Each structure stands twice: as C-alpha cells, then as structure tokens.
Amino acid sequence: MALIGDLRDIRIQDILRFVKRVNKSGVLIIKGKSEGEIYFKEGKIVNAKIGKVFVKTEEILDKCSYLLSQKEGEFRLEPQEEIEVKTEIDPDAILKKIK
C-alpha cells in the first residue's frame, strides 16, 4: 500500500524518519519543481533518480538533499522489491543537510 501526500501537509523529515524506523524498502517519488525518485532498502537510501536519469553514486547524497529540500509538491512512498543498490546512506545524513 502506498503512502501519498502533499509536502505542505507532511514534512519530508517525518517521511525519512518513518522509512528509517520501520526499515522500509521501496521508492519515494517526489513531484514538485524538481522531480525524482529515492530508493530505500531496509531503511537506507541506496539509489536515486532525478527526472528519468539515475544519479551517479558519488552525487546521491547531494542530489537527494536538493530534491528533499522542496517545501511544495506531492510525494508517493510505495513498496518496491527489486532495487539496484549503489550505496547505503543513513537518512539522518540527509536530515542534517536539509534542516
């Protein structure tokens, strides 16, 4: 089951804390000024896509921080089993950058 909402109603920080706390695997789809997808495996950020292009491994932290810093737009968090793991980033690293 997907979790769908508006970034004006639910803070992205709360979504990241939820994903980490429940060791969620899936994809967070953001549609705002910038659009992209952030992939999680067992609560860690493992891959990302901006637009239709996957982000280089060394840029995932910065690109995710930028994407998640948006205050307006829509999000959708949905389960996904098949995820290509490029890295493992603790969501807390993103939270520190977007405060």
C-alpha positions, 0 to 999 in steps of 0.5 A: 500500500502506498503512502501519498501526500502533499509536502505542505501537509507532511514534512519530508523529515517525518517521511525519512524518519518513518522509512528509517524506523520501520526499515522500509524498502521501496521508492519515494517519488517526489513531484514538485519543481524538481522531480525524482525518485529515492530508493530505500532498502531496509531503511537506507537510501541506496539509489536515486533518480532525478527526472528519468536519469539515475544519479551517479553514486558519488552525487546521491547524497547531494542530489537527494538533499536538493530534491528533499529540500522542496517545501511544495509538491506531492510525494508517493512512498510505495513498496518496491522489491527489486532495487539496484543498490549503489550505496547505503546512506543513513537518512539522518545524513540527509536530515542534517543537510536539509534542516 
